[in-house]
Amino acid sequence: MPTEQGGDVRALVLDIAKALVDEPELVTVEAIEGPESTVLELRVAQRDLGKVIGKQGRTARSLRTIIGAASMKLHKRHSLEIIEDGLPGGATSGVAGAV
């Protein structure tokens, strides 16, 4: 997997998330760049949310560990937020929240 530039961490998260879910076409990762860190906002279909979070948050924690390892190589901090916003494929109204 590429890890030379900040955008490649985004691509890494996107590839992993698409492999985990039932509706990979609805997976998006937005990188919000800051001066010292980048926030990666992961959005998936509502019914796939549990797959990227995992039991007791284990899958999400593993994703964050991988991001942390890639961040160390790039010397720039990255963080992951899993956004619940009611994408198609689920039955929510549009509530946003970070995990």
Buried (B, 14 or more C-beta within 10 A) or exposed (E): EEBEEBEBBBBBBBBBBBEBBEBBEBBEBEBEEEEEEBBBBBBBBBBBBEBBBBEEEEBBEEBBEBBEEBBEEBEBBBBBBBBBBBBEBBEEEEEEEEE
